[in-house]
Amino acid sequence: MITRQRLAAGVCALLAALTAGIAFPTGAVADETAEQAAPKVELVLDVSGSMRARDIDGGSRMSAAKQAFNEVLDATPEEVQLGIRTLGANYRGNDRKTGCKDTAQLYPVGTLNRTEAKTAVATLTPTGWTPIGPALLKAASDLDGGNGTRRIVLISDGEDTCQPLDPCEVAREIAAKGIGLTIDTLGLVPDAKTRDQLSCIADATGGTYTSVQHKEELTDRVGQLVKRAADPVVTPVAVEGATACTSAPTLKSGLYTDREEFGQHRYYRVDVKPGQELRASVSVAADREVNPDYGVLLRAVTVHGREIVRGEAAGNGRTDVISTGLRYPKAKSDDENTPAETVCLQVSNSFSAASGVKTTPGMPVELTVDVVDGPDQASDVASFGLGRGWWLLGALVLTGFLAGVLWGWVSRLRIAVWRTN
C-alpha cells in the first residue's frame, strides 16, 4: 500500500512539473543583442562635518568611506567607466546659500586610473554642508549621454541641509526623464529621518537602500553595486503614450518607460502580423503615498475600440508596484499579402493620491512588449496547456498502470504463498 502511494505521488509530481513547465512558458525577453555603450557609475560621497563622527568599528565615518573606496577601486571591472563626486567637501563657512552649492567632481567619469582616483580620495577631509539634491542633479549631468547602464551610488550619513530642494523630488525628476539612471543609497549609521530620505531617493529610480554599520558592510555593498553596472541589461526606452489610440506611438519589441497621472489612460500601438503572438506586460510603481484600494488594467483593443483581451490586477493597503499582462495570438492567413493588425494597448490605473501628496510627475510605468512567432500547429496550444507534452503524459500514465498491475500480481502471489505455508 505504501509503495503504491509513493508511486502515485511520484507520478503526480511529474505531471505537475510538466504542466507548470508547458502551461507557463518562459517570459518574453526584449532584444539584448544591440551594442551597448560602456556602463557608467558615479560614486557620490558625503564629506560634510558629521563624517568626523567615530562610530564605525572604532574609527571615523570618513576613514571607513576612504577604505571602502580604495578596495572598490581595486576591484572595479575594466569595462566600467567610474567617477567620483563629493558634496560638502570644500566650503567651511556658515553661509547657507554658498554651502548648498558645495558639490564638485573629484574624479571625472571615464576609464579608471586607480592610482589617480585613490590619491584624490586620500585628500578628502570632512568639512561642510549636506547638499544632496544639488549633488544628485550634477551627478545625473555627469552621466549624461550614451545608452549603457548608468548608476549613481550615494553614500551619506545625514539628511539634506539644503531644503526646499527636496532630494526625493530631485530623484523623481531624474526618473521622469526616462534616461534609465538608477540611484542606490547607503546610510552610514543612519537615524530614522536619514533612512526615510535615502530610501525615498532609491525607490524613486528603482534603486536600493542599505543601512551600514561596519566597514566591511560598506566595502562589500559599494563593490556589489559597481559590479552590477557591468552586468548586461536591457536599457528601457523612454516613450510618451497618448490619450487616444489614433495618436499613440507605434512600439516594437522592447522595454519602455513612461509616466502616468492618477486615474489616467495611456495608449500605445503595436503591429501584429498573421501567425504572430503579442505578449505585453505593464508595471506601475506607487512611488509616493497613495490611498488604499487601487488597480491596474492593461487592455488590447482594436483601432475602433473593441476589446480583444485584457489583464488586470488590484489590491488594497500599501504596495510599491502592481503588475499585469496579456497575450494575443493572431491567427495565420492563407493570403500572404494580409496586412498586419494594429493593436492598441491601453494602460489604466485607479490609484488616488493621499492627502497633501503631489500628483506630478506621474507614477513610473514600465511596459514590456514582445511580438513573437505563433505556434506552428494547432497541437502546440492543446487543451490544458500541455501542447506536445501529451505523448509524455501518455507514457507516464501507461508506466503507472503497468507498475500498478505488476505490483498487484506480486502482492497476490506473496499472499498465496503465505496461505499455502
C-alpha positions as a Markdown table, in Angstrom:
| # | Residue | x | y | z |
|---|---|---|---|---|
| 1 | Met | 0.0 | 0.0 | 0.0 |
| 2 | Ile | 2.8 | 2.4 | 0.9 |
| 3 | Thr | 4.7 | 1.6 | -2.3 |
| 4 | Arg | 1.5 | 2.3 | -4.3 |
| 5 | Gln | 1.1 | 5.7 | -2.6 |
| 6 | Arg | 4.7 | 6.7 | -3.3 |
| 7 | Leu | 4.4 | 5.7 | -6.9 |
| 8 | Ala | 1.2 | 7.7 | -7.3 |
| 9 | Ala | 2.8 | 10.7 | -5.6 |
| 10 | Gly | 5.8 | 10.5 | -7.9 |
| 11 | Val | 3.6 | 10.4 | -11.0 |
| 12 | Cys | 1.5 | 13.3 | -9.7 |
| 13 | Ala | 4.7 | 15.4 | -9.1 |
| 14 | Leu | 6.0 | 14.7 | -12.6 |
| 15 | Leu | 2.6 | 15.6 | -14.1 |
| 16 | Ala | 2.6 | 18.9 | -12.0 |
| 17 | Ala | 6.1 | 19.8 | -13.2 |
| 18 | Leu | 5.2 | 19.0 | -16.8 |
| 19 | Thr | 2.0 | 21.1 | -16.7 |
| 20 | Ala | 3.7 | 24.0 | -15.0 |
| 21 | Gly | 6.6 | 24.0 | -17.5 |
| 22 | Ile | 4.4 | 23.9 | -20.5 |
| 23 | Ala | 1.4 | 25.9 | -19.4 |
| 24 | Phe | 3.6 | 28.8 | -18.3 |
| 25 | Pro | 6.4 | 29.2 | -20.9 |
| 26 | Thr | 9.4 | 31.4 | -20.3 |
| 27 | Gly | 8.5 | 35.1 | -20.5 |
| 28 | Ala | 9.4 | 37.1 | -23.5 |
| 29 | Val | 12.7 | 38.9 | -23.2 |
| 30 | Ala | 13.4 | 42.1 | -25.1 |
| 31 | Asp | 16.2 | 42.1 | -27.6 |
| 32 | Glu | 19.6 | 42.4 | -25.8 |
| 33 | Thr | 21.8 | 42.0 | -28.9 |
| 34 | Ala | 22.1 | 45.7 | -29.6 |
| 35 | Glu | 25.5 | 47.0 | -28.9 |
| 36 | Gln | 25.6 | 48.8 | -25.5 |
| 37 | Ala | 27.8 | 51.7 | -24.5 |
| 38 | Ala | 30.2 | 51.2 | -21.6 |
| 39 | Pro | 28.5 | 51.2 | -18.2 |
| 40 | Lys | 29.0 | 54.4 | -16.2 |
| 41 | Val | 29.0 | 54.7 | -12.4 |
| 42 | Glu | 29.5 | 57.8 | -10.2 |
| 43 | Leu | 30.2 | 57.4 | -6.5 |
| 44 | Val | 28.7 | 60.4 | -4.7 |
| 45 | Leu | 30.3 | 60.8 | -1.2 |
| 46 | Asp | 29.1 | 63.0 | 1.6 |
| 47 | Val | 32.1 | 64.9 | 3.1 |
| 48 | Ser | 30.1 | 67.1 | 5.5 |
| 49 | Gly | 31.3 | 67.8 | 9.0 |
| 50 | Ser | 29.3 | 64.9 | 10.5 |
| 51 | Met | 31.5 | 62.4 | 8.8 |
| 52 | Arg | 34.1 | 63.1 | 11.5 |
| 53 | Ala | 32.0 | 61.0 | 14.0 |
| 54 | Arg | 33.9 | 58.0 | 15.2 |
| 55 | Asp | 31.3 | 55.3 | 15.4 |
| 56 | Ile | 32.2 | 52.8 | 12.7 |
| 57 | Asp | 34.4 | 50.0 | 14.1 |
| 58 | Gly | 36.2 | 52.5 | 16.4 |
| 59 | Gly | 37.1 | 54.8 | 13.5 |
| 60 | Ser | 35.6 | 57.8 | 11.8 |
| 61 | Arg | 32.9 | 57.5 | 9.1 |
| 62 | Met | 35.3 | 59.3 | 6.7 |
| 63 | Ser | 38.1 | 56.8 | 7.2 |
| 64 | Ala | 35.6 | 53.9 | 6.7 |
| 65 | Ala | 34.5 | 55.5 | 3.4 |
| 66 | Lys | 38.1 | 56.0 | 2.2 |
| 67 | Gln | 39.0 | 52.4 | 3.0 |
| 68 | Ala | 35.9 | 51.2 | 1.1 |
| 69 | Phe | 36.7 | 53.4 | -1.9 |
| 70 | Asn | 40.3 | 52.1 | -2.1 |
| 71 | Glu | 39.2 | 48.5 | -2.1 |
| 72 | Val | 36.3 | 49.1 | -4.6 |
| 73 | Leu | 38.6 | 51.0 | -6.9 |
| 74 | Asp | 41.0 | 47.9 | -7.0 |
| 75 | Ala | 38.1 | 45.6 | -7.8 |
| 76 | Thr | 36.3 | 47.8 | -10.4 |
| 77 | Pro | 35.8 | 45.9 | -13.7 |
| 78 | Glu | 37.8 | 47.2 | -16.6 |
| 79 | Glu | 34.7 | 47.9 | -18.7 |
| 80 | Val | 33.1 | 50.2 | -16.1 |
| 81 | Gln | 33.7 | 54.0 | -16.5 |
| 82 | Leu | 33.8 | 55.3 | -13.0 |
| 83 | Gly | 33.8 | 58.8 | -11.5 |
| 84 | Ile | 33.7 | 60.3 | -8.0 |
| 85 | Arg | 31.7 | 63.4 | -6.9 |
| 86 | Thr | 31.7 | 65.0 | -3.4 |
| 87 | Leu | 29.2 | 67.1 | -1.5 |
| 88 | Gly | 30.1 | 69.3 | 1.4 |
| 89 | Ala | 33.9 | 68.9 | 0.8 |
| 90 | Asn | 35.1 | 72.5 | 0.2 |
| 91 | Tyr | 33.2 | 75.2 | 2.0 |
| 92 | Arg | 33.7 | 75.6 | 5.7 |
| 93 | Gly | 31.6 | 78.8 | 6.3 |
| 94 | Asn | 28.1 | 79.3 | 7.7 |
| 95 | Asp | 26.5 | 80.9 | 4.6 |
| 96 | Arg | 23.7 | 78.5 | 3.6 |
| 97 | Lys | 23.5 | 79.7 | 0.0 |
| 98 | Thr | 27.1 | 79.1 | -0.6 |
| 99 | Gly | 27.2 | 75.8 | 1.3 |
| 100 | Cys | 24.3 | 74.4 | -0.8 |
| 101 | Lys | 26.4 | 74.9 | -3.9 |
| 102 | Asp | 29.3 | 72.9 | -2.5 |
| 103 | Thr | 29.5 | 69.9 | -4.8 |
| 104 | Ala | 32.4 | 69.0 | -7.1 |
| 105 | Gln | 33.5 | 66.2 | -9.3 |
| 106 | Leu | 36.6 | 64.8 | -7.6 |
| 107 | Tyr | 37.4 | 62.3 | -10.4 |
| 108 | Pro | 35.8 | 62.5 | -13.9 |
| 109 | Val | 33.7 | 59.7 | -15.2 |
| 110 | Gly | 35.8 | 57.7 | -17.6 |
| 111 | Thr | 38.4 | 55.0 | -17.9 |
| 112 | Leu | 39.7 | 54.4 | -14.4 |
| 113 | Asn | 43.2 | 55.2 | -13.3 |
| 114 | Arg | 43.3 | 53.6 | -9.9 |
| 115 | Thr | 46.3 | 55.5 | -8.6 |
| 116 | Glu | 44.9 | 58.9 | -9.5 |
| 117 | Ala | 41.5 | 58.1 | -8.1 |
| 118 | Lys | 42.9 | 56.8 | -4.8 |
| 119 | Thr | 45.1 | 59.9 | -4.5 |
| 120 | Ala | 42.1 | 62.2 | -5.0 |
| 121 | Val | 40.1 | 60.3 | -2.3 |
| 122 | Ala | 43.0 | 60.5 | 0.2 |
| 123 | Thr | 42.9 | 64.3 | 0.2 |
| 124 | Leu | 39.3 | 64.5 | 1.5 |
| 125 | Thr | 38.5 | 66.0 | 4.9 |
| 126 | Pro | 35.0 | 66.3 | 6.5 |
| 127 | Thr | 34.1 | 70.0 | 6.0 |
| 128 | Gly | 30.7 | 71.5 | 5.5 |
| 129 | Trp | 27.1 | 71.2 | 4.5 |
| 130 | Thr | 25.0 | 68.3 | 3.0 |
| 131 | Pro | 23.6 | 69.4 | -0.4 |
| 132 | Ile | 22.3 | 66.0 | -1.5 |
| 133 | Gly | 19.8 | 67.4 | -4.0 |
| 134 | Pro | 22.2 | 69.6 | -5.9 |
| 135 | Ala | 24.8 | 66.8 | -5.9 |
| 136 | Leu | 22.3 | 64.4 | -7.5 |
| 137 | Leu | 21.5 | 66.9 | -10.2 |
| 138 | Lys | 25.1 | 67.4 | -11.0 |
| 139 | Ala | 25.8 | 63.6 | -10.9 |
| 140 | Ala | 23.0 | 63.0 | -13.4 |
| 141 | Ser | 24.6 | 65.5 | -15.7 |
| 142 | Asp | 28.0 | 63.8 | -15.3 |
| 143 | Leu | 26.5 | 60.6 | -16.5 |
| 144 | Asp | 24.5 | 62.1 | -19.4 |
| 145 | Gly | 24.9 | 60.6 | -22.9 |
| 146 | Gly | 25.1 | 57.1 | -24.2 |
| 147 | Asn | 22.7 | 54.2 | -23.9 |
| 148 | Gly | 24.6 | 52.0 | -21.5 |
| 149 | Thr | 23.9 | 51.3 | -17.8 |
| 150 | Arg | 24.1 | 54.5 | -15.6 |
| 151 | Arg | 24.2 | 54.3 | -11.9 |
| 152 | Ile | 24.7 | 56.8 | -9.0 |
| 153 | Val | 25.9 | 55.3 | -5.7 |
| 154 | Leu | 25.2 | 57.9 | -2.9 |
| 155 | Ile | 26.9 | 57.4 | 0.5 |
| 156 | Ser | 25.7 | 59.8 | 3.2 |
| 157 | Asp | 25.3 | 59.9 | 7.0 |
| 158 | Gly | 22.6 | 62.6 | 7.3 |
| 159 | Glu | 19.7 | 64.4 | 5.8 |
| 160 | Asp | 20.0 | 67.1 | 3.1 |
| 161 | Thr | 20.5 | 70.5 | 4.7 |
| 162 | Cys | 19.5 | 72.5 | 1.6 |
| 163 | Gln | 15.7 | 72.3 | 1.6 |
| 164 | Pro | 13.4 | 73.3 | 0.0 |
| 165 | Leu | 15.2 | 71.4 | -2.9 |
| 166 | Asp | 14.0 | 68.1 | -1.7 |
| 167 | Pro | 16.4 | 65.3 | -2.9 |
| 168 | Cys | 13.5 | 62.9 | -3.1 |
| 169 | Glu | 11.7 | 65.2 | -5.6 |
| 170 | Val | 15.0 | 65.6 | -7.5 |
| 171 | Ala | 15.3 | 61.8 | -7.8 |
| 172 | Arg | 11.7 | 61.7 | -9.1 |
| 173 | Glu | 12.5 | 64.3 | -11.7 |
| 174 | Ile | 15.6 | 62.3 | -12.8 |
| 175 | Ala | 13.4 | 59.2 | -13.2 |
| 176 | Ala | 10.7 | 61.2 | -15.1 |
| 177 | Lys | 13.3 | 62.0 | -17.8 |
| 178 | Gly | 13.3 | 58.3 | -18.7 |
| 179 | Ile | 17.1 | 58.1 | -19.1 |
| 180 | Gly | 17.4 | 54.8 | -17.3 |
| 181 | Leu | 19.5 | 56.1 | -14.5 |
| 182 | Thr | 19.4 | 54.3 | -11.2 |
| 183 | Ile | 20.3 | 55.8 | -7.8 |
| 184 | Asp | 21.4 | 53.4 | -5.0 |
| 185 | Thr | 21.8 | 54.9 | -1.5 |
| 186 | Leu | 23.8 | 53.8 | 1.6 |
| 187 | Gly | 23.2 | 55.4 | 5.0 |
| 188 | Leu | 26.2 | 55.4 | 7.4 |
| 189 | Val | 24.8 | 54.8 | 11.0 |
| 190 | Pro | 21.5 | 56.5 | 9.9 |
| 191 | Asp | 18.7 | 57.8 | 12.1 |
| 192 | Ala | 15.1 | 57.4 | 11.1 |
| 193 | Lys | 14.8 | 60.7 | 9.1 |
| 194 | Thr | 18.0 | 59.9 | 7.2 |
| 195 | Arg | 16.8 | 56.4 | 6.5 |
| 196 | Asp | 13.4 | 57.6 | 5.2 |
| 197 | Gln | 15.0 | 60.2 | 2.9 |
| 198 | Leu | 17.6 | 57.9 | 1.4 |
| 199 | Ser | 15.0 | 55.2 | 0.9 |
| 200 | Cys | 12.8 | 57.6 | -0.9 |
| 201 | Ile | 15.6 | 58.6 | -3.2 |
| 202 | Ala | 16.4 | 55.0 | -4.1 |
| 203 | Asp | 12.7 | 54.0 | -4.6 |
| 204 | Ala | 12.1 | 56.8 | -7.0 |
| 205 | Thr | 14.6 | 55.4 | -9.5 |
| 206 | Gly | 14.2 | 51.7 | -8.8 |
| 207 | Gly | 17.4 | 51.6 | -6.8 |
| 208 | Thr | 18.2 | 50.1 | -3.4 |
| 209 | Tyr | 18.8 | 51.4 | 0.1 |
| 210 | Thr | 21.3 | 49.9 | 2.5 |
| 211 | Ser | 21.9 | 50.8 | 6.1 |
| 212 | Val | 25.6 | 50.5 | 7.0 |
| 213 | Gln | 27.1 | 50.0 | 10.5 |
| 214 | His | 30.5 | 48.5 | 9.7 |
| 215 | Lys | 33.5 | 49.0 | 7.3 |
| 216 | Glu | 33.1 | 45.5 | 5.8 |
| 217 | Glu | 29.4 | 46.1 | 5.0 |
| 218 | Leu | 30.2 | 49.4 | 3.3 |
| 219 | Thr | 33.0 | 47.9 | 1.1 |
| 220 | Asp | 31.0 | 44.9 | 0.1 |
| 221 | Arg | 27.9 | 46.8 | -0.8 |
| 222 | Val | 29.6 | 49.5 | -2.8 |
| 223 | Gly | 31.6 | 46.8 | -4.6 |
| 224 | Gln | 28.4 | 44.9 | -5.5 |
| 225 | Leu | 26.7 | 48.0 | -6.9 |
| 226 | Val | 29.7 | 48.9 | -9.1 |
| 227 | Lys | 30.0 | 45.4 | -10.5 |
| 228 | Arg | 26.2 | 45.2 | -11.0 |
| 229 | Ala | 26.6 | 48.1 | -13.5 |
| 230 | Ala | 28.7 | 45.8 | -15.7 |
| 231 | Asp | 26.0 | 43.1 | -15.9 |
| 232 | Pro | 24.3 | 43.1 | -19.3 |
| 233 | Val | 20.8 | 44.6 | -19.1 |
| 234 | Val | 18.1 | 45.8 | -21.3 |
| 235 | Thr | 18.0 | 49.6 | -21.3 |
| 236 | Pro | 14.5 | 50.9 | -21.1 |
| 237 | Val | 13.4 | 53.3 | -23.9 |
| 238 | Ala | 11.5 | 56.5 | -22.9 |
| 239 | Val | 8.2 | 56.8 | -24.7 |
| 240 | Glu | 5.2 | 59.1 | -24.2 |
| 241 | Gly | 1.8 | 57.4 | -24.5 |
| 242 | Ala | -1.1 | 59.2 | -26.0 |
| 243 | Thr | -4.6 | 59.9 | -24.6 |
| 244 | Ala | -6.2 | 58.2 | -27.7 |
| 245 | Cys | -5.3 | 55.2 | -29.9 |
| 246 | Thr | -5.3 | 57.2 | -33.1 |
| 247 | Ser | -2.4 | 59.4 | -31.9 |
| 248 | Ala | -0.5 | 56.7 | -30.0 |
| 249 | Pro | 3.2 | 55.9 | -30.7 |
| 250 | Thr | 3.9 | 52.6 | -32.5 |
| 251 | Leu | 6.1 | 50.3 | -30.5 |
| 252 | Lys | 8.3 | 47.3 | -31.4 |
| 253 | Ser | 9.5 | 44.5 | -29.2 |
| 254 | Gly | 11.4 | 46.0 | -26.2 |
| 255 | Leu | 11.2 | 47.6 | -22.8 |
| 256 | Tyr | 9.7 | 51.1 | -22.4 |
| 257 | Thr | 9.2 | 53.6 | -19.6 |
| 258 | Asp | 6.6 | 56.3 | -19.2 |
| 259 | Arg | 4.8 | 58.4 | -16.6 |
| 260 | Glu | 1.1 | 58.1 | -15.9 |
| 261 | Glu | -1.1 | 60.5 | -13.9 |
| 262 | Phe | -3.5 | 59.3 | -11.3 |
| 263 | Gly | -6.6 | 57.7 | -13.0 |
| 264 | Gln | -5.2 | 58.4 | -16.4 |
| 265 | His | -5.4 | 56.3 | -19.6 |
| 266 | Arg | -2.3 | 55.9 | -21.9 |
| 267 | Tyr | -2.4 | 54.3 | -25.3 |
| 268 | Tyr | 0.4 | 52.6 | -27.4 |
| 269 | Arg | 0.1 | 50.9 | -30.8 |
| 270 | Val | 1.7 | 47.5 | -31.8 |
| 271 | Asp | 1.5 | 45.9 | -35.2 |
| 272 | Val | 0.8 | 42.1 | -35.2 |
| 273 | Lys | 1.1 | 40.1 | -38.4 |
| 274 | Pro | -0.9 | 36.9 | -39.0 |
| 275 | Gly | 0.8 | 34.0 | -37.3 |
| 276 | Gln | 2.4 | 36.1 | -34.6 |
| 277 | Glu | 1.6 | 36.5 | -30.9 |
| 278 | Leu | 1.6 | 39.7 | -28.9 |
| 279 | Arg | 2.8 | 39.4 | -25.3 |
| 280 | Ala | 2.7 | 42.5 | -23.2 |
| 281 | Ser | 3.0 | 43.3 | -19.5 |
| 282 | Val | 2.9 | 46.6 | -17.5 |
| 283 | Ser | 4.0 | 47.6 | -14.1 |
| 284 | Val | 3.0 | 50.8 | -12.3 |
| 285 | Ala | 5.1 | 51.9 | -9.3 |
| 286 | Ala | 3.5 | 53.7 | -6.4 |
| 287 | Asp | 6.5 | 56.0 | -5.7 |
| 288 | Arg | 4.6 | 58.1 | -3.2 |
| 289 | Glu | 1.8 | 57.6 | -0.6 |
| 290 | Val | -1.5 | 56.5 | -2.1 |
| 291 | Asn | -4.9 | 55.7 | -0.8 |
| 292 | Pro | -6.0 | 52.1 | -0.3 |
| 293 | Asp | -7.9 | 50.2 | -3.0 |
| 294 | Tyr | -6.3 | 50.5 | -6.4 |
| 295 | Gly | -5.9 | 48.6 | -9.6 |
| 296 | Val | -4.1 | 48.5 | -12.9 |
| 297 | Leu | -5.7 | 47.5 | -16.2 |
| 298 | Leu | -4.0 | 46.5 | -19.5 |
| 299 | Arg | -6.3 | 46.1 | -22.5 |
| 300 | Ala | -5.6 | 45.1 | -26.1 |
| 301 | Val | -8.2 | 46.8 | -28.3 |
| 302 | Thr | -8.8 | 47.3 | -32.0 |
| 303 | Val | -8.4 | 50.7 | -33.5 |
| 304 | His | -12.2 | 51.0 | -33.3 |
| 305 | Gly | -12.2 | 50.4 | -29.6 |
| 306 | Arg | -13.4 | 46.8 | -29.5 |
| 307 | Glu | -11.7 | 44.9 | -26.7 |
| 308 | Ile | -9.6 | 41.8 | -27.7 |
| 309 | Val | -8.2 | 40.7 | -24.4 |
| 310 | Arg | -7.3 | 42.2 | -21.0 |
| 311 | Gly | -5.1 | 41.7 | -18.0 |
| 312 | Glu | -5.9 | 43.3 | -14.6 |
| 313 | Ala | -4.6 | 43.4 | -11.1 |
| 314 | Ala | -5.9 | 45.1 | -7.9 |
| 315 | Gly | -5.1 | 45.4 | -4.3 |
| 316 | Asn | -5.7 | 47.3 | -1.1 |
| 317 | Gly | -3.3 | 48.7 | 1.5 |
| 318 | Arg | 0.3 | 49.7 | 0.7 |
| 319 | Thr | 2.3 | 48.5 | -2.3 |
| 320 | Asp | 5.4 | 49.5 | -4.2 |
| 321 | Val | 4.4 | 48.2 | -7.6 |
| 322 | Ile | 1.5 | 46.4 | -9.2 |
| 323 | Ser | 1.7 | 44.5 | -12.5 |
| 324 | Thr | -0.4 | 42.6 | -15.0 |
| 325 | Gly | 0.0 | 41.2 | -18.5 |
| 326 | Leu | -1.8 | 39.7 | -21.6 |
| 327 | Arg | -1.2 | 37.5 | -24.6 |
| 328 | Tyr | -2.9 | 37.8 | -28.0 |
| 329 | Pro | -2.2 | 35.2 | -30.8 |
| 330 | Lys | -3.1 | 36.4 | -34.3 |
| 331 | Ala | -4.4 | 33.6 | -36.5 |
| 332 | Lys | -2.5 | 32.6 | -39.6 |
| 333 | Ser | -3.8 | 33.7 | -43.0 |
| 334 | Asp | -3.8 | 31.8 | -46.3 |
| 335 | Asp | -3.2 | 35.1 | -48.1 |
| 336 | Glu | 0.5 | 36.1 | -47.8 |
| 337 | Asn | -0.4 | 39.7 | -48.5 |
| 338 | Thr | -2.7 | 40.0 | -45.5 |
| 339 | Pro | -1.6 | 43.2 | -43.7 |
| 340 | Ala | -0.6 | 43.4 | -40.0 |
| 341 | Glu | -3.3 | 44.2 | -37.5 |
| 342 | Thr | -2.8 | 47.3 | -35.4 |
| 343 | Val | -3.4 | 46.5 | -31.8 |
| 344 | Cys | -3.8 | 49.3 | -29.2 |
| 345 | Leu | -2.5 | 48.7 | -25.7 |
| 346 | Gln | -4.4 | 50.8 | -23.1 |
| 347 | Val | -2.8 | 51.2 | -19.7 |
| 348 | Ser | -5.1 | 52.5 | -16.9 |
| 349 | Asn | -4.8 | 52.8 | -13.2 |
| 350 | Ser | -7.2 | 53.6 | -10.3 |
| 351 | Phe | -4.6 | 54.9 | -7.9 |
| 352 | Ser | -5.5 | 58.1 | -5.9 |
| 353 | Ala | -3.1 | 60.4 | -4.1 |
| 354 | Ala | -3.2 | 60.6 | -0.3 |
| 355 | Ser | -4.0 | 64.0 | 1.2 |
| 356 | Gly | -1.2 | 66.5 | 0.7 |
| 357 | Val | 0.7 | 64.3 | -1.8 |
| 358 | Lys | 1.9 | 65.8 | -5.1 |
| 359 | Thr | 0.3 | 64.2 | -8.2 |
| 360 | Thr | 3.0 | 65.4 | -10.6 |
| 361 | Pro | 5.1 | 64.0 | -12.1 |
| 362 | Gly | 3.0 | 60.9 | -12.8 |
| 363 | Met | 3.8 | 57.5 | -11.5 |
| 364 | Pro | 6.6 | 55.4 | -13.2 |
| 365 | Val | 5.2 | 53.0 | -15.8 |
| 366 | Glu | 7.3 | 50.1 | -17.3 |
| 367 | Leu | 5.9 | 48.4 | -20.4 |
| 368 | Thr | 7.3 | 45.3 | -21.9 |
| 369 | Val | 6.2 | 44.4 | -25.5 |
| 370 | Asp | 7.2 | 41.2 | -27.3 |
| 371 | Val | 5.9 | 40.1 | -30.7 |
| 372 | Val | 6.9 | 36.5 | -31.4 |
| 373 | Asp | 6.1 | 33.8 | -33.9 |
| 374 | Gly | 2.9 | 32.0 | -33.1 |
| 375 | Pro | 2.5 | 28.2 | -32.8 |
| 376 | Asp | 3.3 | 26.2 | -35.9 |
| 377 | Gln | 0.4 | 23.8 | -35.4 |
| 378 | Ala | -2.9 | 23.7 | -33.5 |
| 379 | Ser | -1.4 | 20.9 | -31.3 |
| 380 | Asp | 1.0 | 23.4 | -29.9 |
| 381 | Val | -1.8 | 25.0 | -27.9 |
| 382 | Ala | -3.6 | 21.8 | -27.0 |
| 383 | Ser | -6.1 | 22.0 | -24.1 |
| 384 | Phe | -4.9 | 22.2 | -20.5 |
| 385 | Gly | -1.7 | 23.9 | -21.8 |
| 386 | Leu | 0.1 | 20.6 | -22.4 |
| 387 | Gly | 0.8 | 21.1 | -26.1 |
| 388 | Arg | 3.1 | 18.4 | -27.4 |
| 389 | Gly | 3.6 | 17.1 | -23.9 |
| 390 | Trp | 0.6 | 14.8 | -24.4 |
| 391 | Trp | 2.9 | 12.0 | -25.5 |
| 392 | Leu | 4.9 | 12.2 | -22.3 |
| 393 | Leu | 1.7 | 12.3 | -20.3 |
| 394 | Gly | 0.5 | 9.1 | -22.0 |
| 395 | Ala | 3.9 | 7.4 | -21.4 |
| 396 | Leu | 3.7 | 8.3 | -17.7 |
| 397 | Val | 0.1 | 7.0 | -17.4 |
| 398 | Leu | 1.0 | 3.8 | -19.1 |
| 399 | Thr | 4.0 | 3.3 | -16.9 |
| 400 | Gly | 2.0 | 3.9 | -13.8 |
| 401 | Phe | -0.7 | 1.4 | -14.9 |
| 402 | Leu | 1.8 | -1.3 | -15.7 |
| 403 | Ala | 3.6 | -0.7 | -12.4 |
| 404 | Gly | 0.3 | -1.0 | -10.5 |
| 405 | Val | -0.6 | -4.2 | -12.3 |
| 406 | Leu | 2.8 | -5.7 | -11.7 |
| 407 | Trp | 2.8 | -4.8 | -8.0 |
| 408 | Gly | -0.7 | -6.2 | -7.6 |
| 409 | Trp | 0.3 | -9.5 | -9.2 |
| 410 | Val | 3.4 | -9.7 | -6.9 |
| 411 | Ser | 1.3 | -8.9 | -3.8 |
| 412 | Arg | -1.3 | -11.6 | -4.7 |
| 413 | Leu | 1.5 | -14.2 | -5.3 |
| 414 | Arg | 3.1 | -13.4 | -1.9 |
| 415 | Ile | -0.3 | -13.8 | -0.1 |
| 416 | Ala | -0.9 | -17.1 | -1.9 |
| 417 | Val | 2.5 | -18.4 | -0.8 |
| 418 | Trp | 1.8 | -17.3 | 2.8 |
| 419 | Arg | -1.5 | -19.1 | 2.9 |
| 420 | Thr | 0.0 | -22.3 | 1.5 |
| 421 | Asn | 2.7 | -22.3 | 4.1 |
